[in-house]
Amino acid sequence: MTNEPTPREQAFRVCPNCGKLTPSERSDCLYCDAVSVEAMVARQEAERERRFFSALFTRSSPFVMIIIGINAGVFLLEWLAGGMGSVSADPTVIRAFGAKNNELIQQQHQYWRLVTSMFIHIGFLHFFLNNYALWIIGQEIELLYGSARFVTLYLLTGLAGSLASYTFKPDAQSAGASGAIFGLFGIMAAFAFRYRKELPQRLAIDIRRRILPVIAINLIFGFLVAIVDNAAHIGGLLAGVVLALVVPYKRPSERGTPLIWRVLQVACLGVMLLAFAAAFRSYDGPPLSSKNLAKSPQSPERVVNQINDASRAFLESVNSFTKIIGNRDAKADVQPALSATERGLNGLKDIPSLTKEIDQWRAQLTEVLTEQRDIINRYAAMKEKNWPEVERREAALIQKAKDYKLIRSSDEPDER
């Protein structure tokens, strides 16, 4: 007994033109050559898709590479300043170059940090991943929206990420292009939704399949990893969605760019330039040197030096202020003592958590420096100087520093 293969049953359709049966797998009729409605629709869709992609890929995307070049240039300068590792960087260098730092923004009005932080990266891996993502998604956005709108969207979503970090992570010193990059992801996702009836079906489906999982995975990763500034990511993402629902993309039939977008592009580039100029004027980090290229970030020796610098700043402040108290000089300038405390506190903020002992030193120094600042500010606000009260509070603070072993007997401040 043998099993003979049964031939596949032939499927037929009725030709609407001649009314005869013709094989359904054929796009045209076997007898009158009339093309089926389905085939005509498929051909029209294919032609529309061809025209769309042809118009899109004849455009250029120069500003993606320009921004990546700026990121690379800034990263090289950071590296020359020292303390650059694979997944970390010297916090002093990052702050000096313009990372988002709420205290400096609030107290010294360094609002330009909301912009410069978008171009600063913390370690080689951070730099590589962000710029690779920018190269992938940025080119697509610039092709779809045009260079003028791309520059505007990039700056606005990046600023939204910085402002979200400023609001919801006030204690974090943060930097990176990921706020703007998440903004570009948000733009792409909203774009595929807004123009779903206008886009070639294959493109709309492809965008949804690629973008939505990437957004979800990165947000989950941000919630799980403490050092990731997810506030900036979400801020940029939401801004991108909103902007995509407002800003029209550059359709394939659109030849020129409206003047308003050219003006906004120049304005955004001007804002970036002014922010970099302000960062250059305010730079107070280590001098740039090729020797720093081999320097390791967050070395124990560097941390100890930072602790010692903060301790010396405290002692300098105490010495300066106790002279004023000892001389009963109500007209003396307290600014040197106050500046020393601020210098010490700022130095402590950059110290990483390496050991329990270092964490304890940092906490104790922060405590006494903060109290010293409060004493000086209270003294400065007195209309009539209450010398006994000030003297008592300063003496109690000095004793606390001795108990913490932050002041040795040979380092005790002068008493006059």
Rosetta blueprint (number, residue, H / E / L):
1 M L
2 T L
3 N L
4 E L
5 P L
6 T L
7 P L
8 R L
9 E L
10 Q L
11 A L
12 F E
13 R E
14 V E
15 C L
16 P L
17 N L
18 C L
19 G L
20 K L
21 L E
22 T E
23 P E
24 S L
25 E L
26 R L
27 S L
28 D E
29 C L
30 L L
31 Y L
32 C L
33 D L
34 A L
35 V E
36 S L
37 V H
38 E H
39 A H
40 M H
41 V H
42 A H
43 R H
44 Q H
45 E H
46 A H
47 E H
48 R H
49 E H
50 R H
51 R H
52 F H
53 F H
54 S H
55 A H
56 L H
57 F L
58 T L
59 R L
60 S L
61 S L
62 P H
63 F H
64 V H
65 M H
66 I H
67 I H
68 I H
69 G H
70 I H
71 N H
72 A H
73 G H
74 V H
75 F H
76 L H
77 L H
78 E H
79 W H
80 L H
81 A H
82 G L
83 G L
84 M E
85 G L
86 S L
87 V L
88 S L
89 A E
90 D L
91 P H
92 T H
93 V H
94 I H
95 R H
96 A H
97 F H
98 G L
99 A L
100 K E
101 N L
102 N H
103 E H
104 L H
105 I H
106 Q H
107 Q H
108 Q L
109 H L
110 Q L
111 Y L
112 W L
113 R H
114 L H
115 V H
116 T H
117 S H
118 M H
119 F H
120 I L
121 H L
122 I L
123 G L
124 F H
125 L H
126 H H
127 F H
128 F H
129 L H
130 N H
131 N H
132 Y H
133 A H
134 L H
135 W H
136 I H
137 I H
138 G H
139 Q H
140 E H
141 I H
142 E H
143 L H
144 L H
145 Y H
146 G L
147 S H
148 A H
149 R H
150 F H
151 V H
152 T H
153 L H
154 Y H
155 L H
156 L H
157 T H
158 G H
159 L H
160 A H
161 G H
162 S H
163 L H
164 A H
165 S H
166 Y H
167 T H
168 F H
169 K L
170 P L
171 D L
172 A L
173 Q L
174 S E
175 A L
176 G L
177 A L
178 S H
179 G H
180 A H
181 I H
182 F H
183 G H
184 L H
185 F H
186 G H
187 I H
188 M H
189 A H
190 A H
191 F H
192 A H
193 F H
194 R H
195 Y L
196 R L
197 K L
198 E L
199 L L
200 P L
201 Q H
202 R H
203 L H
204 A H
205 I H
206 D H
207 I H
208 R H
209 R H
210 R H
211 I H
212 L H
213 P H
214 V H
215 I H
216 A H
217 I H
218 N H
219 L H
220 I H
221 F H
222 G H
223 F H
224 L H
225 V L
226 A L
227 I L
228 V L
229 D L
230 N H
231 A H
232 A H
233 H H
234 I H
235 G H
236 G H
237 L H
238 L H
239 A H
240 G H
241 V H
242 V H
243 L H
244 A H
245 L H
246 V H
247 V L
248 P L
249 Y L
250 K L
251 R L
252 P L
253 S L
254 E L
255 R L
256 G L
257 T L
258 P L
259 L H
260 I H
261 W H
262 R H
263 V H
264 L H
265 Q H
266 V H
267 A H
268 C H
269 L H
270 G H
271 V H
272 M H
273 L H
274 L H
275 A H
276 F H
277 A H
278 A H
279 A H
280 F H
281 R H
282 S H
283 Y L
284 D L
285 G L
286 P L
287 P L
288 L L
289 S L
290 S H
291 K H
292 N H
293 L H
294 A H
295 K L
296 S L
297 P L
298 Q L
299 S L
300 P H
301 E H
302 R H
303 V H
304 V H
305 N H
306 Q H
307 I H
308 N H
309 D H
310 A H
311 S H
312 R H
313 A H
314 F H
315 L H
316 E H
317 S H
318 V H
319 N H
320 S H
321 F H
322 T H
323 K H
324 I H
325 I H
326 G H
327 N H
328 R L
329 D L
330 A L
331 K L
332 A L
333 D L
334 V L
335 Q H
336 P H
337 A H
338 L H
339 S H
340 A H
341 T H
342 E H
343 R H
344 G H
345 L H
346 N H
347 G H
348 L H
349 K H
350 D L
351 I L
352 P L
353 S L
354 L L
355 T L
356 K H
357 E H
358 I H
359 D H
360 Q H
361 W H
362 R H
363 A H
364 Q H
365 L H
366 T H
367 E H
368 V H
369 L H
370 T H
371 E H
372 Q H
373 R H
374 D H
375 I H
376 I H
377 N H
378 R H
379 Y H
380 A H
381 A H
382 M L
383 K L
384 E L
385 K L
386 N L
387 W H
388 P H
389 E H
390 V H
391 E H
392 R H
393 R H
394 E H
395 A H
396 A H
397 L H
398 I H
399 Q H
400 K H
401 A H
402 K H
403 D H
404 Y L
405 K L
406 L L
407 I L
408 R L
409 S H
410 S H
411 D H
412 E L
413 P L
414 D L
415 E L
416 R L
